[in-house]
Amino acid sequence: MIPKRSSFPPGFLFGAATSAYQIEGTQFGGTGPSHWDSFAATPGNTFQGQDGSRGCEHYLRWESDLDLLKDAGFDAYRFSTSWARVLPDGRTVNPEGLDFYDRLVDGMLARGLKPFLTFHHWDMPSALATRGGWQNREIVDHFARFCQTVYARIGDRVETAATLNEPWCISWLSHFMGFHAPGLRDIRATGHAMHHVMLAHGTAIAALRADGARDHLGLVLNFETAHPADDSAEARAAAARQDAIYNRWFVQAAMGQGYPTEAMEGLEPHLPKGWQDDLAMIAQPLDWLGVNYYTRKNYAHAPGPWPQTVEVPGPLPKTQIDWEIRPEGLTEFLVRLKRDHTGDLPLYITESGVAFADETDDPNRIAYIAAHLQAAQAALAEGVDVRSFFYWSLLDNYEWSLGYLPRFGLVHVDYETMERTPKASWHALREALAG
């Protein structure tokens, strides 16, 4: 059973999350082309060549979608703004785009929902991607201007504002593994992207502070348990390298702790010249940190170039997309962050969710939510300042290279008619939040 609201501290926030490209539909409202559009248009990159051109038609249906949040009893809604919608060519403001987010925020407030803004959730204007995207240092100033443009319009009404969602996905998954746009497999591109994405974050924070942004600025990072696949020293070393790349690179830089040694062994030769001079800008003081947690991976040693690691399937129950379900990992990361990196900085669970091939009866999702809320309670009991739990996602939606196949939503979406049907998990959460 999902824990009742009353079992959490007063003021603890419950919400659901989405992202612009995954639900809005890029064919609406003057959105420009993004590097995700071209990535999806390239054969073999996404499931059945699917893209976000229609999404869930949230651009047209946002009012009823906000009603689903309100009717479930949620306190907050975590949403993102589309860079390609706001600045279609990377430079010129699209008034329709800003007007949409203006209406959206006002709609949240009218329903008693606290707006949790994420400026960037992965869709970059093609005009900037063509110039090298995250590989090119120019992107830093472009990104800061994008954040300033959005904040000038809606920043006075949002509860929090995060620069980036999951920079590991923006950089490593997209430039080293090639699974997301721009779909590269190049370690030099990766080194540049992993540094520039953090420099863009810090530069944007500094610019927003200079513009008078109030004390509600943060960053959202994803964390994934890295376990050795066996008891060998080689497997332990492989897991440590992946932990450094995935879990420590971004939080250490943001907290002024530099880049981790185990990751620098492979990446330092490929970082931009003069990267050391940027570390102070990257480590701008934050007001909070967002934590996204889903799964764990098991690693063994692999021959060949660095990082010499390979994933090994584990024995735990798995989701529709073969992610292992391990709720205690959420507790472990929250405790670890406080102990090793963030100290007393407030932590928000900004994403946790699960994909099952379901329709509207989803008992496994209910069990997942219950277990992960209990994991949050365990961290609270250990003295961690955890302030929220946002389920991913409100709606079944476009899941990037996996297309519309995985269903993470609390609300089922019929992609032919776009009809929304709340699942049993939505109803279970509504009951828990009312109690």
Secondary structure, DSSP 8 states (H G I E B T S, - for coil): ----GGGS-TT-EEEEE--HHHHS-TTSTT---BHHHHHHTSTTSSGGG--SSSTT-HHHHHHHHHHHHHHHT-SEEEEE--HHHHSTTSSS--HHHHHHHHHHHHHHHHTT-EEEEEEESS--BHHHHTTTGGGSTHHHHHHHHHHHHHHHHHTTT-SEEEEEE-HHIIIIIHHTS-SSTT----HHHHHHHHHHHHHHHHHHHHHHHHTT--S-EEEEEEEEEEEESSSSHHHHHHHHHHHIIIIIHHHHHHTT----HHHHHHHGGGS-TTGGGGHHHHT---SEEEEEEEEEEEEEE-SSSTT-EEEE--SS-B-TT--B--THHHHHHHHHHIIIIITT--EEEEEE----S-SS--HHHHHHHHHHHHHHHHHHHTT--EEEEEEE-SB----GGGTT-S---SEEE-TTT--EEE-HHHHHHHHHHH-
